[in-house]
Amino acid sequence: MDKTIYIKQEDGQEVAMQIICTYEHDDISYVLVESNEEEAFLFRYDENGNLEAVEDVSELAIAEEILGALEDEETD
């Protein structure tokens, strides 16, 4: 299964990123992605596939916990 997602940047260019995981929290859907530079980004998404970048500290903290748990699983 291809885990590539294309994110449109502010300048209109699309960047390919790899989906790390998707999850729901408080009835909001999230996708955690990784760029080629191994930088992680968090987006909210709706049922139509519309993405919105997440900048809220509390939402990012939850994503960091999830990412940490996934990394721990990989090392076990």
C-alpha positions in Angstrom: 0.0 0.0 0.0 1.3 3.4 -1.0 1.6 5.7 2.0 2.4 8.8 0.0 0.4 12.0 0.4 0.8 15.2 -1.6 0.7 18.4 0.4 0.1 21.7 -1.4 2.4 24.4 0.0 1.5 28.1 0.3 3.4 28.8 -3.0 1.2 26.2 -4.8 3.9 23.5 -5.2 3.0 20.0 -4.1 5.4 18.1 -1.9 5.3 14.3 -1.5 5.3 13.2 2.1 5.0 9.7 3.7 2.1 9.0 6.0 3.3 7.9 9.4 -0.2 7.3 10.9 -3.7 8.5 11.1 -5.7 8.8 14.3 -8.8 10.4 15.9 -9.0 12.4 19.0 -12.0 14.3 20.3 -13.9 13.5 17.1 -11.2 15.1 15.0 -9.2 13.1 12.4 -5.5 13.7 12.2 -2.7 12.5 9.8 0.9 12.6 10.9 3.3 12.8 7.9 7.1 12.9 7.4 8.9 14.9 4.7 12.0 13.7 2.8 14.1 15.7 5.4 12.6 13.4 8.1 10.6 16.2 9.6 7.2 15.4 11.0 4.1 17.4 10.4 0.5 17.1 11.7 -2.7 17.9 9.8 -6.4 17.7 10.6 -8.5 16.3 7.9 -12.2 16.1 7.1 -14.4 13.5 5.4 -13.7 15.3 2.0 -9.9 14.9 2.5 -9.3 18.6 3.1 -6.2 19.2 5.2 -5.4 21.9 7.8 -2.0 22.3 9.3 -2.0 22.0 13.1 -0.2 24.5 15.2 -2.0 24.1 18.6 0.5 23.1 21.2 -1.8 20.6 23.0 -2.7 18.8 19.7 1.0 18.7 18.8 1.8 17.2 22.2 -0.6 14.3 21.6 1.0 13.7 18.2 4.5 13.7 19.8 3.3 11.0 22.3 1.9 8.9 19.4 5.1 9.3 17.4 7.2 8.4 20.5 5.1 5.2 21.0 5.5 4.2 17.4 9.3 4.7 17.6 9.4 2.6 20.7 7.5 -0.2 18.9 10.1 -0.1 16.1 13.0 -0.6 18.6 11.3 -3.5 20.4 
